[in-house]
């Protein structure tokens, strides 16, 4: 082959490679951004929790944009609001933050820790634009809690106060308006009261008036991942982390998601999502939010790539 022919041949190859890069490169190499929402008593930027998770994800998925949500004007407000800012107001605030972030406009994955799990599910149901692609709930309480056994960190005094409020009147309108944990308190001995007065959880679970957009929007997810901590001593019942709960009228025997009216009547589209293979039930052999980097890399990171 003459030198001129070789040069034309090589130029042709380079041209094909360039076209391929333009047509296919961004789809194959561009990372999907990640939004993180912390749990009760935590904050967006704690180096021992969300900061550590953010660093781990960035190491495992090079080039990824990670937004750890700060609900408030600073870390102190963020922590306080996890106890005392109405969950619906928090979700609205987060929807606005996501909508105004230019790096999230083409879609994003989300990962919620503890109560951040059900809060991000509310975001998926209420705020479909920009689109949430994968929802990862790590220890989230999707059917609520019926107990407040202990509290993380240095918030023992706050937790004692919350415990008294919940015991005295979780469904009191005043308590429901400002106490976050009351808004996903689910008393199986008073199912009617829960459905009538829960201002957050019963509403996003379509317990009463069925909001068809909640079902439509949630079903747009590619994957809904739920992590249950198999030795959880904080969440009661731990079955709530997989959308299970106590059977009505007592606090001992449990039902699974698949046995619930929510699933059987498909109030949120979870039955259809299950049939499509979109639901993933993962177990972590530890207490609440206790997992190793190795477990996280093996089980969670694949949903972020």
FIBA-305747 format. One record per residue (C-alpha): x, y, z. Coordinates in steps of 0.25 Angstrom, whole numbers, padded with zeros to 4 digits, always signed. Layout:
BEGIN
XYZ
...
//
This chain:
BEGIN
+0000+0000+0000
+0005+0014-0004
+0008+0024+0006
-0003+0033+0002
-0013+0021+0002
-0008+0018+0016
-0010+0032+0021
-0024+0032+0015
-0027+0019+0022
-0023+0024+0035
-0030+0037+0034
-0043+0029+0031
-0041+0020+0044
-0039+0033+0052
-0051+0039+0046
-0060+0027+0050
-0054+0027+0064
-0057+0042+0065
-0072+0040+0060
-0073+0028+0070
-0069+0036+0081
-0078+0047+0078
-0090+0038+0076
-0088+0028+0087
-0077+0033+0096
-0085+0042+0106
-0096+0031+0108
-0085+0021+0112
-0076+0029+0120
-0084+0040+0126
-0087+0038+0141
-0101+0040+0147
-0101+0050+0158
-0104+0045+0172
-0113+0052+0183
-0111+0048+0197
-0121+0050+0209
-0116+0047+0223
-0124+0042+0235
-0129+0047+0248
-0119+0053+0257
-0109+0054+0245
-0105+0065+0235
-0101+0067+0221
-0086+0068+0224
-0082+0060+0236
-0069+0054+0232
-0072+0041+0240
-0085+0039+0232
-0089+0046+0220
-0076+0052+0217
-0070+0038+0218
-0080+0032+0208
-0078+0044+0199
-0063+0041+0198
-0065+0026+0196
-0075+0028+0185
-0066+0038+0178
-0054+0028+0179
-0063+0017+0173
-0069+0025+0162
-0059+0034+0157
-0064+0048+0152
-0078+0046+0159
-0085+0058+0164
-0090+0056+0179
-0100+0066+0185
-0102+0063+0200
-0114+0070+0204
-0114+0081+0214
-0128+0085+0219
-0126+0099+0225
-0115+0110+0224
-0104+0102+0231
-0100+0089+0238
-0107+0093+0251
-0120+0096+0245
-0119+0083+0236
-0118+0075+0249
-0129+0082+0256
-0138+0081+0244
-0137+0066+0244
-0145+0066+0257
-0153+0079+0256
-0157+0083+0242
-0169+0078+0236
-0166+0066+0226
-0175+0072+0215
-0167+0085+0216
-0154+0078+0216
-0158+0070+0203
-0163+0083+0196
-0149+0090+0200
-0142+0078+0194
-0150+0078+0182
-0146+0093+0179
-0132+0090+0182
-0131+0078+0172
-0139+0086+0162
-0130+0098+0163
-0117+0090+0162
-0112+0090+0147
-0104+0078+0149
-0116+0069+0152
-0125+0074+0141
-0123+0061+0132
-0126+0052+0143
-0120+0047+0156
-0119+0035+0166
-0123+0037+0180
-0119+0030+0193
-0126+0032+0206
-0121+0028+0220
-0132+0024+0230
-0143+0035+0230
-0136+0040+0218
-0141+0028+0210
-0155+0031+0211
-0153+0046+0209
-0146+0043+0196
-0158+0034+0192
-0167+0046+0194
-0158+0054+0185
-0159+0043+0174
-0174+0043+0176
-0176+0058+0177
-0165+0064+0168
-0163+0056+0155
-0155+0067+0148
-0143+0066+0147
-0145+0050+0147
-0140+0042+0159
-0134+0029+0152
-0131+0020+0164
-0135+0021+0178
-0127+0014+0189
-0133+0014+0203
-0123+0010+0213
-0131+0006+0226
-0143+0015+0222
-0156+0013+0229
-0166+0012+0218
-0178+0007+0227
-0173+0016+0238
-0169+0012+0252
-0176+0008+0265
-0165+0010+0275
-0154+0020+0278
-0144+0011+0285
-0131+0020+0284
-0125+0031+0277
-0111+0033+0270
-0100+0043+0274
-0101+0053+0285
-0116+0055+0284
-0121+0048+0296
-0128+0060+0303
-0135+0062+0289
-0139+0048+0288
-0145+0047+0302
-0153+0059+0299
-0158+0053+0286
-0161+0040+0292
-0170+0047+0302
-0177+0054+0291
-0180+0042+0283
-0185+0034+0295
-0194+0046+0299
-0200+0049+0286
-0193+0045+0273
-0206+0049+0265
-0209+0062+0272
-0209+0073+0261
-0199+0081+0268
-0189+0070+0269
-0192+0065+0255
-0188+0079+0250
-0174+0080+0255
-0169+0067+0260
-0163+0059+0249
-0163+0046+0255
-0178+0047+0258
-0181+0049+0244
-0176+0035+0241
-0181+0029+0254
-0191+0017+0251
-0199+0011+0262
-0204-0002+0258
-0214-0002+0270
-0220+0011+0264
-0220+0009+0249
-0232+0018+0247
-0225+0029+0255
-0212+0028+0247
-0219+0028+0234
-0227+0041+0238
-0217+0049+0245
-0203+0045+0239
-0199+0057+0231
-0188+0051+0224
-0186+0036+0223
-0201+0032+0221
-0202+0042+0210
-0190+0038+0202
-0194+0023+0204
-0208+0026+0198
-0215+0021+0210
-0227+0030+0208
-0229+0038+0196
-0222+0031+0184
-0213+0041+0177
-0211+0035+0163
-0198+0043+0161
-0191+0037+0172
-0193+0023+0166
-0189+0029+0152
-0177+0036+0157
-0171+0025+0165
-0173+0015+0154
-0163+0023+0146
-0152+0018+0154
-0142+0009+0148
-0139+0002+0161
-0144+0004+0176
-0134-0002+0185
-0138-0005+0200
-0127-0009+0210
-0132-0015+0223
-0122-0017+0235
-0124-0031+0240
-0120-0027+0254
-0126-0014+0255
-0129-0009+0269
-0134+0005+0265
-0145+0003+0255
-0157-0004+0261
-0161-0012+0253
-0149-0014+0244
-0159-0020+0234
-0163-0006+0231
-0149-0005+0223
-0155-0014+0213
-0169-0008+0213
-0174-0018+0224
-0181-0015+0237
-0189-0020+0249
-0203-0026+0245
-0214-0017+0250
-0219-0018+0264
-0206-0023+0271
-0191-0021+0271
-0185-0034+0270
-0189-0042+0257
-0184-0036+0244
-0188-0035+0229
-0179-0033+0217
-0180-0023+0206
-0186-0034+0197
-0197-0037+0208
-0201-0023+0210
-0213-0016+0203
-0203-0005+0198
-0197-0016+0189
-0209-0025+0186
-0217-0013+0182
-0205-0006+0176
-0207+0008+0182
-0193+0012+0178
-0190+0003+0166
-0180-0006+0175
-0187-0019+0170
-0185-0015+0156
-0170-0011+0159
-0168-0024+0166
-0173-0032+0153
-0163-0023+0145
-0151-0026+0154
-0150-0012+0159
-0151-0015+0174
-0138-0020+0181
-0138-0025+0195
-0124-0025+0201
-0120-0029+0215
-0109-0024+0223
-0104-0033+0235
-0103-0022+0245
-0110-0011+0254
-0116+0001+0248
-0107+0008+0237
-0096-0001+0241
-0089-0007+0229
-0075-0008+0223
-0069-0001+0211
-0067-0015+0205
-0082-0018+0207
-0086-0004+0201
-0076-0006+0189
-0082-0019+0186
-0097-0017+0188
-0099-0002+0186
-0089+0004+0176
-0094-0005+0164
-0107+0003+0164
-0099+0016+0163
-0091+0013+0151
//
